[in-house]
Amino acid sequence: MISRGEIKADDVRHASGAAALLARWAPGIGELRRYDRADFPADLRAGIAVAAVAIPVGIAYSELAGFRPEYGLYACFVPPLVYVVFGSSRQMIVGPDAATCAVLAAAVAPLALGDPARYAALAGMLTLIAGLICIVASLMRLGALADFLSKPILVGLLNGIALTIILGQLGKLTGIKLESHGLAIALETIRRAHEAVPMAVMIGLAALLVVGLLPRILPALPSGIVAMALAAAAVALLGLDRMGLATLGPVPSGLPDLAFPNAGFADLPDLLPNAAALALVSYASLIFSAQSFAAKNGYEVDADQEFAALGACNLVASLCQTFAISGADSRTAVGDANGSRTRLTGLIAALIVGVVLLVFTAPLRYVPLAALGAVLVFAGLSLIDLKTLRLIWRADPVEAAISLLATFGVVGLGITRGVLFAVVLALLRFIHLTARPSLDELGLMTGMAGFHALSRHATARPVPGVVILRFNGPLVFFNTGHFRKALLAAVAASPTPPRAVVIDLLPMTRIDVSGLFTLRDIAGALGSRGIRIVGAGRRTEWLHWRDQHGFDELGFEIFPTLRSAVHALTRTTADLPKEDGDNGNEGEGELPRAASLPSGRTSA
């Protein structure tokens, strides 16, 4: 018979398990249940400020994504509510994002062929697939995937997207219905300048001035909503829409209906690669912003949970017939500047947008498209990062050139292909860096402990009769040929034929099977010439792995440290440095004990 005590204990275990599961997948619920009411005034103030920025930006970005303005408000209302539940950041605001909207429009427009219904269906399906990709990525623990895009490539990618956004607004600012894409838009605008609508140009320039100057004069006011409100008031009072000025037109009130995207399976081959690009861009934008604000305010975010939260937000966005969203760094910055303390800020901002959708959409009909274009121009300008590009150039001109290639790839090839081009650049850069690690020859310096690279220290001298080499990377199948050539070249370049070669194994964080056989073959080749080869460092790891796998055919001995290896080869310690760390190597201690073994396992 089971006692009541056993039943109660079992219930407690189930309850604690459910709580742990809830905390893992829906961290927002637990945080809101523990909410400190003392934070409410700051969160309320921040939520109002975020909503004031989100409303004009949502309307403008819906135009960028190819949707009616109410769908931009839907994207500022429903997905943020989902993120409040599933996100791991207590400050992040999600919603329409310039880069994400531009990627979506570039992917869907060629497939829709001008059919609005098909456009909406394809955009919904693209958003749905991108959401599913994000959730699968979370389950596979791919949260660090965004780190694969190096800083130079990411800067170049966002600069290219920014230029594409700015060029895409020339039609709104001039009133000309442009047909070109990319850089050709600028040329077409110049060629057809005589077709410009004077009132659109005037409103566009006035809105640009308001959006550009107001933050410097009255930084507390949301410049985007002020510019759109002033432009809408001018249209309503002066009847500017009767003078050829295009406006948003009637904006329906009410909340979005739930519906599954009405796109056929025949479109999946075209949508899948675009959805992958959309998921990558939207996640990169979200995670970098979330990590930045978390670091600033002293807390951590879960990269894999952010993938899951983004996926859930996009799934719900698709079912609400709106478009893909991402992290909104500008709106998050507004919340942070206004004292946001918890995720309640995002909840309050979303609810305010919901109220606008219910009762305040009528005045939006007067907002001119030229004013929206001005807001988007400044959104694009905010993405351009010339300061970081200059720093990259000073640090490494090659990396700066790669960044510029990513920028021109986006502008020249289009956003979707440009993103894929950036990924290819990242792959090529990774392969180049990993396949060609440097090989340093080490020596001694008078008065300094450790062994030092001869190429970087003019006073360093080699150890007579011994070539000491450090390979700065893992030894794996795609760089073994480079390692062999570099090592043999270093031996051949020695002023006198060496008696021995010492390989510093500490920087070799991994040695795969190809690396093992390469080491064995080199040891045999040098041995036939009377040159002894030994290793230094990671001796305990190697012995442990050898005992587990019975692989004792490495062909050379491994010493605990460089100093002990050189001492064994020269039979003297008079000129050798004292032990400085485990390996006596420029003050570098041994890597953590969990470093990879040749087999990929770790030592105890």
C-alpha positions as CSV (number, residue, x, y, z in Angstrom):
1,M,0.0,0.0,0.0
2,I,1.2,3.5,-0.9
3,S,1.1,5.9,2.0
4,R,-0.1,9.5,1.9
5,G,3.4,10.7,2.6
6,E,4.7,8.8,-0.5
7,I,1.9,10.3,-2.6
8,K,2.7,13.8,-1.3
9,A,6.4,13.4,-2.0
10,D,5.7,12.2,-5.5
11,D,3.4,15.2,-6.1
12,V,6.3,17.5,-4.9
13,R,8.7,15.8,-7.3
14,H,6.3,16.3,-10.2
15,A,5.6,19.9,-9.2
16,S,9.3,20.6,-9.0
17,G,9.9,18.9,-12.3
18,A,7.1,21.0,-13.9
19,A,8.5,24.1,-12.4
20,A,12.0,23.3,-13.8
21,L,10.5,22.6,-17.2
22,L,8.5,25.9,-17.1
23,A,11.6,27.8,-16.1
24,R,13.6,26.2,-18.9
25,W,11.2,26.9,-21.7
26,A,9.1,29.9,-20.4
27,P,11.4,31.9,-18.1
28,G,9.2,34.9,-18.4
29,I,6.4,33.4,-16.4
30,G,8.5,32.7,-13.4
31,E,10.0,36.2,-13.5
32,L,6.6,37.9,-13.7
33,R,5.3,35.8,-10.8
34,R,8.2,37.1,-8.7
35,Y,7.7,40.6,-9.9
36,D,8.8,43.4,-7.5
37,R,6.1,46.1,-7.5
38,A,8.8,48.7,-6.8
39,D,9.9,48.3,-10.4
40,F,6.5,49.2,-11.9
41,P,6.9,53.0,-12.2
42,A,10.2,52.6,-14.1
43,D,8.8,49.8,-16.3
44,L,5.6,51.8,-17.0
45,R,7.5,54.9,-18.0
46,A,9.8,52.8,-20.2
47,G,6.9,50.9,-21.8
48,I,5.2,54.2,-22.8
49,A,8.4,55.5,-24.4
50,V,8.9,52.2,-26.3
51,A,5.4,52.2,-27.6
52,A,5.8,55.9,-28.8
53,V,8.7,54.7,-30.9
54,A,7.3,51.3,-31.9
55,I,4.1,52.7,-33.5
56,P,5.7,54.9,-36.2
57,V,8.5,52.4,-36.8
58,G,6.1,49.5,-37.1
59,I,4.0,51.4,-39.7
60,A,7.2,52.4,-41.6
61,Y,8.6,48.8,-41.5
62,S,5.4,47.3,-42.7
63,E,5.8,49.4,-45.8
64,L,9.4,48.2,-46.1
65,A,8.2,44.6,-45.8
66,G,5.5,45.1,-48.4
67,F,2.4,45.1,-46.1
68,R,-0.3,47.5,-45.1
69,P,0.4,49.6,-42.0
70,E,-1.9,47.7,-39.7
71,Y,0.2,44.6,-40.1
72,G,3.2,46.5,-38.8
73,L,1.2,47.3,-35.7
74,Y,0.2,43.6,-35.4
75,A,4.0,42.8,-35.5
76,C,4.5,45.3,-32.6
77,F,1.6,43.8,-30.6
78,V,1.5,40.0,-30.7
79,P,5.1,38.8,-31.0
80,P,6.4,41.0,-28.1
81,L,3.7,39.3,-25.9
82,V,5.2,35.9,-26.9
83,Y,8.7,37.1,-26.2
84,V,7.8,38.2,-22.7
85,V,7.0,34.6,-22.0
86,F,9.8,32.7,-23.8
87,G,12.7,35.2,-24.0
88,S,15.7,35.0,-21.7
89,S,16.4,38.7,-21.8
90,R,14.6,40.9,-19.2
91,Q,14.9,44.0,-21.4
92,M,14.8,42.9,-25.1
93,I,12.0,44.4,-27.2
94,V,11.1,42.4,-30.4
95,G,9.3,43.7,-33.4
96,P,9.7,44.7,-37.0
97,D,13.4,45.1,-37.9
98,A,14.8,47.0,-40.9
99,A,17.2,44.2,-41.9
100,T,14.6,41.4,-41.4
101,C,11.9,43.3,-43.3
102,A,14.3,44.0,-46.2
103,V,15.3,40.3,-46.4
104,L,11.7,39.2,-46.4
105,A,10.6,41.7,-49.1
106,A,13.6,40.8,-51.3
107,A,12.8,37.0,-51.0
108,V,9.0,37.2,-51.5
109,A,8.5,40.0,-54.1
110,P,10.0,38.0,-57.1
111,L,7.8,35.0,-56.3
112,A,4.6,36.9,-55.8
113,L,4.6,38.5,-59.3
114,G,2.6,41.5,-58.1
115,D,-0.2,39.5,-56.6
116,P,-1.0,41.0,-53.1
117,A,-2.8,37.9,-51.9
118,R,0.0,35.6,-53.0
119,Y,2.6,38.0,-51.5
120,A,0.9,37.8,-48.1
121,A,0.6,34.0,-48.3
122,L,4.3,33.6,-49.2
123,A,5.4,36.0,-46.6
124,G,3.4,34.2,-43.9
125,M,4.8,30.8,-45.0
126,L,8.4,32.2,-45.1
127,T,7.9,33.6,-41.6
128,L,6.5,30.2,-40.5
129,I,9.4,28.2,-41.9
130,A,12.0,30.7,-40.4
131,G,10.3,30.2,-37.0
132,L,10.5,26.4,-37.3
133,I,14.2,26.6,-38.3
134,C,14.8,28.7,-35.2
135,I,13.1,26.2,-32.9
136,V,15.0,23.3,-34.5
137,A,18.2,25.3,-34.1
138,S,17.4,25.8,-30.4
139,L,16.8,22.1,-29.9
140,M,20.2,21.3,-31.6
141,R,21.9,23.9,-29.3
142,L,23.0,26.1,-32.2
143,G,22.7,29.3,-30.3
144,A,26.3,30.2,-31.0
145,L,25.6,30.0,-34.7
146,A,25.5,33.8,-35.0
147,D,29.2,33.9,-33.8
148,F,30.0,32.2,-37.1
149,L,29.5,35.6,-38.8
150,S,32.7,37.5,-37.9
151,K,32.5,41.1,-36.8
152,P,33.8,42.4,-40.1
153,I,31.3,40.3,-42.1
154,L,28.4,41.3,-39.9
155,V,29.3,45.0,-40.1
156,G,29.5,44.7,-43.9
157,L,26.3,42.8,-44.1
158,L,24.4,45.4,-42.1
159,N,26.0,48.2,-44.0
160,G,24.8,46.6,-47.2
161,I,21.3,46.1,-45.9
162,A,21.3,49.8,-44.7
163,L,22.2,51.1,-48.1
164,T,19.6,48.9,-49.8
165,I,16.9,50.3,-47.4
166,I,18.0,53.9,-48.1
167,L,18.0,53.4,-51.8
168,G,14.6,51.8,-51.6
169,Q,13.1,55.0,-50.1
170,L,13.9,57.2,-53.0
171,G,10.6,56.4,-54.7
172,K,8.6,57.5,-51.6
173,L,10.7,60.7,-51.1
174,T,10.2,61.7,-54.7
175,G,6.8,60.3,-55.5
176,I,8.2,58.4,-58.5
177,K,7.2,54.7,-59.0
178,L,10.6,53.2,-59.5
179,E,11.2,49.8,-61.0
180,S,14.9,49.2,-60.5
181,H,16.7,47.5,-57.6
182,G,20.0,48.0,-55.8
183,L,22.3,50.7,-57.1
184,A,20.3,51.0,-60.2
185,I,17.6,52.8,-58.1
186,A,19.8,55.8,-57.8
187,L,20.5,56.0,-61.5
188,E,16.8,55.6,-62.3
189,T,15.9,58.3,-59.9
190,I,18.3,60.7,-61.5
191,R,17.1,59.8,-65.0
192,R,13.5,60.3,-64.1
193,A,13.9,63.3,-61.8
194,H,11.5,65.4,-63.9
195,E,8.7,63.1,-62.9
196,A,9.1,63.9,-59.2
197,V,6.0,65.1,-57.3
198,P,6.9,68.5,-55.7
199,M,4.7,68.0,-52.7
200,A,6.2,64.6,-52.0
201,V,9.7,66.0,-52.2
202,M,8.8,68.9,-49.8
203,I,7.1,66.6,-47.3
204,G,10.0,64.2,-47.5
205,L,12.6,66.9,-46.9
206,A,10.6,68.4,-44.0
207,A,10.2,64.9,-42.4
208,L,14.0,64.3,-42.8
209,L,14.7,67.5,-41.0
210,V,12.4,66.7,-38.2
211,V,13.7,63.2,-37.7
212,G,17.3,64.3,-38.0
213,L,17.2,67.5,-35.9
214,L,14.6,66.8,-33.2
215,P,16.7,64.3,-31.2
216,R,19.4,67.0,-30.8
217,I,16.9,69.7,-29.7
218,L,14.3,67.7,-27.7
219,P,15.8,64.2,-27.2
220,A,12.9,63.2,-24.9
221,L,10.4,63.4,-27.8
222,P,10.0,60.4,-30.3
223,S,11.2,62.0,-33.5
224,G,9.5,59.4,-35.8
225,I,6.0,59.8,-34.4
226,V,6.4,63.6,-34.3
227,A,7.4,63.7,-38.0
228,M,4.5,61.5,-39.0
229,A,2.0,63.4,-36.8
230,L,3.1,66.8,-38.3
231,A,3.0,65.4,-41.8
232,A,-0.5,63.8,-41.2
233,A,-1.8,67.1,-39.7
234,A,-0.6,69.0,-42.8
235,V,-2.3,66.6,-45.1
236,A,-5.6,66.7,-43.1
237,L,-5.7,70.5,-42.8
238,L,-4.4,71.5,-46.2
239,G,-5.7,68.7,-48.3
240,L,-2.3,67.8,-49.6
241,D,-3.5,64.4,-50.8
242,R,-5.5,66.2,-53.5
243,M,-2.2,67.6,-54.8
244,G,-0.7,64.2,-55.8
245,L,0.7,63.3,-52.4
246,A,0.4,59.6,-51.7
247,T,-0.8,58.6,-48.1
248,L,-1.4,55.4,-46.2
249,G,-5.1,55.6,-46.7
250,P,-7.7,54.0,-44.4
251,V,-6.2,51.7,-41.7
252,P,-8.6,49.1,-40.3
253,S,-9.0,48.9,-36.6
254,G,-9.2,45.7,-34.6
255,L,-6.9,42.9,-33.6
256,P,-5.5,40.3,-36.1
257,D,-7.3,37.2,-37.1
258,L,-5.6,33.8,-36.7
259,A,-5.1,31.9,-40.0
260,F,-2.6,29.4,-41.4
261,P,-0.6,30.8,-44.4
262,N,-2.3,29.9,-47.6
263,A,0.8,28.9,-49.6
264,G,1.3,25.7,-51.5
265,F,4.0,23.1,-51.0
266,A,5.2,23.8,-54.5
267,D,6.8,27.0,-53.2
268,L,8.8,25.2,-50.5
269,P,12.0,24.8,-52.7
270,D,12.1,28.5,-53.3
271,L,11.2,29.5,-49.7
272,L,13.6,27.2,-47.7
273,P,16.9,28.9,-48.6
274,N,15.3,32.3,-48.1
275,A,13.9,31.2,-44.8
276,A,17.3,30.0,-43.7
277,A,18.8,33.4,-44.6
278,L,15.9,35.2,-42.8
279,A,16.4,33.1,-39.7
280,L,20.1,33.8,-39.6
281,V,19.8,37.5,-40.1
282,S,16.9,37.9,-37.6
283,Y,18.7,35.8,-35.0
284,A,22.0,37.6,-35.4
285,S,20.3,40.9,-34.9
286,L,18.4,39.6,-31.8
287,I,21.3,37.8,-30.0
288,F,23.8,40.6,-30.5
289,S,21.4,43.2,-29.1
290,A,20.3,41.0,-26.2
291,Q,23.9,40.2,-25.2
292,S,24.9,43.9,-25.4
293,F,22.1,45.1,-23.1
294,A,22.7,42.1,-20.8
295,A,26.4,42.9,-20.5
296,K,25.6,46.5,-19.8
297,N,23.1,45.7,-17.0
298,G,24.9,42.8,-15.4
299,Y,22.9,39.7,-16.3
300,E,23.2,36.8,-18.8
301,V,21.0,35.6,-21.7
302,D,20.7,32.0,-23.0
303,A,21.6,31.9,-26.6
304,D,19.7,28.7,-27.3
305,Q,16.6,30.0,-25.5
306,E,16.7,33.2,-27.6
307,F,16.6,31.0,-30.7
308,A,13.5,29.2,-29.3
309,A,11.9,32.5,-28.3
310,L,12.5,34.0,-31.8
311,G,11.1,30.9,-33.4
312,A,7.9,31.1,-31.2
313,C,7.5,34.8,-32.0
314,N,7.7,34.1,-35.7
315,L,5.3,31.2,-35.6
316,V,2.7,33.4,-33.9
317,A,3.5,36.3,-36.3
318,S,2.8,34.0,-39.2
319,L,-0.5,32.7,-37.7
320,C,-1.5,36.4,-37.1
321,Q,-0.9,37.1,-40.8
322,T,1.9,39.5,-40.1
323,F,5.6,39.2,-41.0
324,A,8.9,38.1,-39.5
325,I,10.3,40.0,-36.5
326,S,13.7,40.3,-34.8
327,G,15.3,42.1,-31.9
328,A,14.6,45.8,-32.0
329,D,17.8,47.4,-30.7
330,S,16.6,51.0,-31.1
331,R,13.4,50.3,-29.1
332,T,15.3,48.3,-26.5
333,A,17.7,51.2,-26.2
334,V,14.7,53.6,-25.6
335,G,13.4,51.3,-22.9
336,D,16.9,51.0,-21.3
337,A,17.3,54.8,-21.4
338,N,14.0,55.3,-19.7
339,G,14.8,53.0,-16.8
340,S,13.4,49.6,-18.0
341,R,14.1,47.0,-15.3
342,T,12.1,43.9,-16.3
343,R,10.3,42.3,-19.2
344,L,7.1,44.1,-18.0
345,T,8.3,47.0,-20.2
346,G,7.8,45.0,-23.3
347,L,4.4,43.8,-22.1
348,I,3.2,47.4,-21.4
349,A,4.5,48.6,-24.8
350,A,2.7,45.8,-26.6
351,L,-0.6,46.5,-24.8
352,I,-0.4,50.1,-25.7
353,V,0.0,49.2,-29.4
354,G,-3.0,46.9,-29.0
355,V,-5.1,49.8,-27.7
356,V,-4.0,51.9,-30.7
357,L,-5.1,49.1,-33.0
358,L,-8.5,49.0,-31.3
359,V,-9.4,52.7,-31.2
360,F,-6.8,55.1,-32.7
361,T,-6.2,53.9,-36.3
362,A,-8.4,56.5,-38.0
363,P,-5.8,59.4,-38.0
364,L,-3.2,57.1,-39.7
365,R,-5.0,57.5,-43.0
366,Y,-3.4,60.9,-43.5
367,V,0.2,59.9,-43.0
368,P,2.1,60.5,-46.2
369,L,4.4,57.9,-47.7
370,A,7.1,60.5,-48.0
371,A,7.2,60.8,-44.2
372,L,7.4,57.0,-43.9
373,G,10.3,57.1,-46.3
374,A,12.1,59.7,-44.1
375,V,11.7,57.5,-41.0
376,L,13.1,54.5,-42.9
377,V,16.0,56.5,-44.3
378,F,17.1,57.3,-40.7
379,A,16.5,53.7,-39.7
380,G,18.9,52.7,-42.5
381,L,21.4,55.3,-41.4
382,S,21.3,53.9,-37.9
383,L,22.5,50.5,-39.2
384,I,25.6,52.0,-41.0
385,D,28.7,51.6,-38.9
386,L,31.6,53.4,-40.4
387,K,33.3,53.9,-37.1
388,T,33.7,50.1,-36.6
389,L,34.7,49.8,-40.3
390,R,37.6,52.3,-39.7
391,L,38.7,50.4,-36.7
392,I,38.7,47.1,-38.6
393,W,40.7,48.8,-41.4
394,R,43.3,49.9,-38.9
395,A,43.5,46.5,-37.3
396,D,43.5,44.4,-40.5
397,P,43.0,45.8,-44.0
398,V,42.2,42.3,-45.3
399,E,39.3,42.0,-42.9
400,A,38.1,45.5,-43.9
401,A,38.2,44.4,-47.5
402,I,36.1,41.3,-46.7
403,S,33.6,43.6,-44.9
404,L,33.3,45.8,-48.0
405,L,32.8,42.7,-50.1
406,A,29.9,41.7,-47.9
407,T,28.4,45.2,-48.3
408,F,28.7,45.3,-52.1
409,G,27.5,41.7,-52.3
410,V,24.2,42.8,-50.6
411,V,23.8,45.9,-52.7
412,G,24.8,44.3,-55.9
413,L,23.3,40.8,-55.6
414,G,20.2,41.7,-53.6
415,I,19.7,41.1,-49.9
416,T,18.9,37.3,-49.9
417,R,21.8,36.4,-52.2
418,G,24.0,39.0,-50.4
419,V,23.3,37.2,-47.1
420,L,24.3,33.9,-48.6
421,F,27.4,35.6,-50.1
422,A,28.3,36.8,-46.7
423,V,28.0,33.2,-45.3
424,V,30.2,32.0,-48.1
425,L,32.8,34.7,-47.2
426,A,32.6,33.6,-43.5
427,L,33.2,30.0,-44.5
428,L,36.2,30.9,-46.7
429,R,37.6,33.1,-44.0
430,F,37.2,30.3,-41.4
431,I,38.9,27.7,-43.7
432,H,41.8,30.1,-44.4
433,L,42.4,30.9,-40.8
434,T,42.1,27.2,-39.7
435,A,43.9,25.7,-42.6
436,R,46.9,28.0,-42.4
437,P,47.9,28.5,-38.8
438,S,51.3,30.1,-38.3
439,L,54.4,28.0,-37.3
440,D,56.7,29.9,-34.9
441,E,60.3,28.9,-34.3
442,L,61.1,29.5,-30.6
443,G,64.4,30.4,-28.8
444,L,65.8,31.9,-25.7
445,M,66.2,35.5,-24.5
446,T,68.7,36.7,-22.0
447,G,67.1,37.8,-18.8
448,M,63.6,36.6,-19.8
449,A,61.9,33.3,-18.7
450,G,60.3,31.0,-21.2
451,F,60.8,30.4,-24.9
452,H,60.0,33.1,-27.4
453,A,59.3,33.4,-31.1
454,L,62.4,34.3,-33.1
455,S,60.4,36.2,-35.7
456,R,59.0,38.7,-33.1
457,H,62.0,39.1,-30.8
458,A,65.2,40.5,-32.4
459,T,67.4,39.4,-29.4
460,A,66.0,35.9,-29.2
461,R,68.5,33.2,-30.2
462,P,67.9,29.5,-31.2
463,V,69.0,26.7,-29.0
464,P,72.1,25.2,-30.7
465,G,71.3,21.9,-32.5
466,V,67.6,22.0,-31.6
467,V,64.7,23.5,-33.6
468,I,61.8,24.3,-31.3
469,L,58.5,24.8,-33.2
470,R,55.0,26.0,-32.1
471,F,52.0,25.3,-34.4
472,N,49.3,27.8,-33.5
473,G,46.2,25.8,-34.2
474,P,44.7,22.3,-34.2
475,L,46.4,19.7,-36.4
476,V,43.5,18.2,-38.4
477,F,43.0,16.8,-41.9
478,F,42.8,20.0,-43.8
479,N,46.0,21.6,-42.5
480,T,48.3,18.6,-42.2
481,G,49.9,19.3,-45.5
482,H,50.6,22.9,-44.5
483,F,52.1,21.7,-41.2
484,R,54.4,19.2,-42.9
485,K,55.7,21.7,-45.4
486,A,56.2,24.5,-42.8
487,L,58.0,22.1,-40.4
488,L,60.3,20.7,-43.0
489,A,61.0,24.2,-44.3
490,A,62.0,25.3,-40.8
491,V,64.3,22.4,-40.4
492,A,65.9,23.1,-43.8
493,A,66.4,26.8,-42.9
494,S,68.3,26.0,-39.8
495,P,71.9,27.5,-40.0
496,T,73.4,24.2,-38.9
497,P,71.8,20.7,-39.4
498,P,69.8,20.2,-36.2
499,R,70.1,17.1,-34.0
500,A,66.5,17.3,-32.9
501,V,63.1,19.0,-33.4
502,V,60.8,19.8,-30.5
503,I,57.1,20.4,-31.2
504,D,55.2,22.4,-28.6
505,L,51.9,20.6,-28.3
506,L,50.1,23.0,-26.0
507,P,48.6,25.2,-28.9
508,M,47.4,22.0,-30.7
509,T,44.0,22.0,-29.1
510,R,43.0,19.0,-31.2
511,I,44.8,16.3,-33.2
512,D,42.7,14.1,-35.4
513,V,43.6,10.8,-37.1
514,S,45.2,12.5,-40.1
515,G,47.2,14.7,-37.7
516,L,48.4,11.6,-35.8
517,F,49.6,9.8,-39.0
518,T,51.2,13.1,-40.2
519,L,53.2,13.3,-36.9
520,R,54.2,9.7,-37.2
521,D,55.3,10.1,-40.9
522,I,57.3,13.2,-40.1
523,A,59.0,11.5,-37.2
524,G,60.0,8.6,-39.6
525,A,61.2,11.0,-42.3
526,L,63.3,13.0,-39.9
527,G,64.6,9.9,-38.1
528,S,65.9,8.5,-41.4
529,R,68.1,11.7,-41.6
530,G,69.4,11.3,-38.1
531,I,67.1,14.0,-36.6
532,R,65.2,13.1,-33.5
533,I,61.7,14.5,-33.0
534,V,60.0,14.9,-29.6
535,G,56.9,16.6,-28.3
536,A,56.4,18.9,-25.3
537,G,53.3,19.4,-23.3
538,R,50.0,17.5,-22.9
539,R,52.0,14.4,-21.9
540,T,49.4,13.2,-19.4
541,E,46.6,13.6,-21.9
542,W,48.5,11.7,-24.5
543,L,49.4,8.8,-22.1
544,H,45.8,8.6,-20.9
545,W,44.4,8.5,-24.5
546,R,47.1,6.0,-25.6
547,D,46.2,3.7,-22.7
548,Q,42.5,3.9,-23.7
549,H,43.0,3.2,-27.4
550,G,46.3,1.2,-27.5
551,F,47.8,3.7,-30.1
552,D,51.5,3.7,-29.3
553,E,52.7,4.1,-32.8
554,L,53.2,7.9,-32.6
555,G,56.9,7.4,-33.2
556,F,58.4,9.9,-30.8
557,E,58.5,10.7,-27.1
558,I,56.5,13.4,-25.3
559,F,58.0,15.4,-22.5
560,P,55.9,17.4,-19.9
561,T,57.5,20.8,-20.7
562,L,59.6,22.5,-23.3
563,R,62.4,22.9,-20.8
564,S,62.5,19.2,-19.9
565,A,62.5,18.3,-23.6
566,V,65.4,20.7,-24.5
567,H,67.3,19.5,-21.4
568,A,66.9,15.9,-22.4
569,L,68.2,16.7,-25.9
570,T,71.1,19.0,-24.9
571,R,72.0,17.4,-21.6
572,T,72.4,20.9,-20.0
573,T,70.4,23.3,-18.0
574,A,73.0,26.1,-17.9
575,D,71.4,28.3,-20.5
576,L,67.8,27.1,-20.2
577,P,65.1,29.3,-18.6
578,K,63.6,28.4,-15.3
579,E,60.2,26.7,-15.2
580,D,57.6,29.4,-15.9
581,G,54.2,27.7,-15.9
582,D,53.9,24.1,-17.0
583,N,55.6,24.5,-20.4
584,G,58.1,27.4,-19.9
585,N,56.6,28.9,-23.1
586,E,56.4,32.7,-23.0
587,G,54.7,32.5,-19.6
588,E,51.8,30.5,-21.0
589,G,50.5,27.9,-18.7
590,E,48.9,24.6,-19.7
591,L,45.4,24.8,-21.2
592,P,42.4,23.7,-19.2
593,R,42.2,20.0,-18.4
594,A,39.2,19.6,-20.6
595,A,41.2,20.3,-23.7
596,S,40.5,17.9,-26.6
597,L,42.5,14.8,-26.9
598,P,43.5,13.4,-30.3
599,S,40.4,11.3,-30.3
600,G,38.2,14.2,-29.4
601,R,37.7,13.0,-25.9
602,T,38.9,14.9,-22.8
603,S,41.2,14.0,-20.0
604,A,39.9,13.5,-16.5
